[in-house]
Amino acid sequence: MMKKTLVALAAVAVTGGAFAQSVMTGAVGFKFSSLTAANVMTSGWGVADGSITVKSTDDVEGLGKFDASINLAADSGNGSNMTAGNLSVSLTMASGVKLTGSSTYGGSYLGSGLAAAGADYDTNMSGKIFSSRSSNDAISVSIPLIDGVKLGYTHTEADATAGTGSAAASGTITQQYDTVTLTYAAGALAADVGFRNYNNQIASTSTSASSQNRGSVSYDLGVAKIGFGVVSTNYTYGNTNVQSGLGINIPMGKLSIGGQLATVATSGNASSASNYNRSGTMFGGMYSFSKRSYATAQYYSYDAGSTVSNTSGYSVTLYNTF
C-alpha cells in the first residue's frame, strides 16, 4: 500500500502541466526513548516520524494564489499503511488577505508556538504540563493591517464530516470556538495576542470552557532566541487554568541547544485537590549533519500530580528528510 502511494505521489510531483508547481517532501525519524513514571521505567526503540507532504501552488490571474497541502503519515510506523495527516487549502489575494480551510492536528501554542523560542526539537510539553493537542477542522481569515501586523479570525470545530458540525458520541456536547488574534512579526521581534469564545457552554461546570485569553512574545538576540507565553482559560463554574512557558534557543553552528520552563496553575475549583501549581522543564539539542540529516536529544521532567509526582523521560532521534 505504501509503495503504491509513493509511486503515485512521485508521478504527481514530476508530471508537467497542472502539476508543474507541486512539490513533495518527507521525513523519516527513528528514536530511542525512555519514560519513568510512578517509579516504573519503560524504554525502547521506535519510529519517531514517517511522513510525506505534497504541496501545490496555483496562481489565478485576477484572483490570487491558491496553496494546497496534504500530509500522509505512516500509521504507527507501519509501512503497509498510510493515513491522512494535516490538510489545508488557502487563497491569498493581492491585498494580502488570506483565507484558509484546514483539518489539522493543532500545534501547541506554548510548546511549539512563538513562546517556544525554537526549543521544540522532537517533543514538547503538550499532554504533560500543557493541554494535549487535538485534531480539528477550521476556517480562518488573516488580514494585514500595517507592516508586520495582521488581524486574524478562526472558527474551529472537532474533526468531523463536512457539514455535520462537531463530531461527538450520542448525548455528548462538544464545544466549537471562535478565536480573534492580533500578530506582529518584523525583524527580531514576534508577538501574538488572542481571545477565544466557546459555544455549547454548560452552566456551572468546571470542565466547560467559556473563554480563553492568550499572549506570547519572542525576540531573536542573534546569539540566542528567547520567548515567553501564557494561556488563561476560564470555565463556567468560575474556575481558571493558567499555563505559561519560557523558552530559549542558542545556535552554535551545526549545533543548537535550548530549553523550556513550563508551569500550570488552577484556581476556583470546589476541592482543594483541584487547585494546584505544577511545573516542568525540558532541555536538549539538535545537531545537523547536513541540510537533510540531523539528530536530536531531549530530556524532560514534570510534576504529573500523581502520588509519585515527578515524571521524567529522554529521547535520542535520528532524522533524514527529502
Secondary structure as the mmCIF struct_conf table of DSSP 4:
data_model
#
loop_
_struct_conf.conf_type_id
_struct_conf.id
_struct_conf.beg_label_comp_id
_struct_conf.beg_label_asym_id
_struct_conf.beg_label_seq_id
_struct_conf.end_label_comp_id
_struct_conf.end_label_asym_id
_struct_conf.end_label_seq_id
HELX_RH_AL_P HELX_RH_AL_P1 MET A 2 VAL A 14
HELX_RH_3T_P HELX_RH_3T_P1 GLY A 17 PHE A 19
TURN_TY1_P TURN_TY1_P1 ALA A 20 GLN A 21
STRN STRN1 SER A 22 ALA A 37
TURN_TY1_P TURN_TY1_P2 ALA A 38 ASN A 39
STRN STRN2 VAL A 40 VAL A 60
TURN_TY1_P TURN_TY1_P3 GLU A 61 LEU A 63
STRN STRN3 GLY A 64 ASP A 75
TURN_TY1_P TURN_TY1_P4 SER A 76 GLY A 77
STRN STRN4 ASN A 78 THR A 92
TURN_TY1_P TURN_TY1_P5 ALA A 94 SER A 95
BEND BEND1 GLY A 96 GLY A 96
STRN STRN5 LYS A 98 TYR A 105
HELX_LH_PP_P HELX_LH_PP_P1 GLY A 106 SER A 108
TURN_TY1_P TURN_TY1_P6 TYR A 109 GLY A 111
BEND BEND2 SER A 112 GLY A 113
HELX_RH_3T_P HELX_RH_3T_P2 LEU A 114 ALA A 116
TURN_TY1_P TURN_TY1_P7 ALA A 117 GLY A 118
BEND BEND3 TYR A 121 ASP A 122
BEND BEND4 MET A 125 MET A 125
STRN STRN6 SER A 126 SER A 126
TURN_TY1_P TURN_TY1_P8 GLY A 127 ILE A 129
STRN STRN7 PHE A 130 PHE A 130
HELX_LH_PP_P HELX_LH_PP_P2 SER A 131 ARG A 133
STRN STRN8 SER A 135 ILE A 146
TURN_TY1_P TURN_TY1_P9 ASP A 147 GLY A 148
STRN STRN9 VAL A 149 ALA A 158
BEND BEND5 ASP A 159 ASP A 159
TURN_TY1_P TURN_TY1_P10 ALA A 162 GLY A 163
BEND BEND6 THR A 164 THR A 164
BEND BEND7 SER A 166 SER A 166
TURN_TY1_P TURN_TY1_P11 SER A 170 GLY A 171
HELX_LH_PP_P HELX_LH_PP_P3 THR A 172 THR A 174
STRN STRN10 TYR A 177 ALA A 186
TURN_TY1_P TURN_TY1_P12 GLY A 187 ALA A 188
STRN STRN11 LEU A 189 TYR A 198
BEND BEND8 ASN A 199 ASN A 200
HELX_LH_PP_P HELX_LH_PP_P4 GLN A 201 ILE A 202
TURN_TY1_P TURN_TY1_P13 ALA A 203 SER A 204
TURN_TY1_P TURN_TY1_P14 SER A 206 THR A 207
BEND BEND9 SER A 208 SER A 208
STRN STRN12 ALA A 209 ASP A 220
BEND BEND10 GLY A 222 VAL A 223
STRN STRN13 LYS A 225 TYR A 235
TURN_TY1_P TURN_TY1_P15 THR A 236 TYR A 237
BEND BEND11 GLY A 238 GLY A 238
STRN STRN14 THR A 240 MET A 252
TURN_TY1_P TURN_TY1_P16 GLY A 253 LYS A 254
STRN STRN15 LEU A 255 SER A 267
BEND BEND12 GLY A 268 GLY A 268
BEND BEND13 ALA A 270 SER A 271
HELX_RH_3T_P HELX_RH_3T_P3 SER A 272 SER A 274
BEND BEND14 ASN A 275 ASN A 275
STRN STRN16 ASN A 277 SER A 288
BEND BEND15 PHE A 289 ARG A 292
STRN STRN17 SER A 293 ASP A 303
BEND BEND16 SER A 306 VAL A 308
STRN STRN18 ASN A 310 THR A 321
#
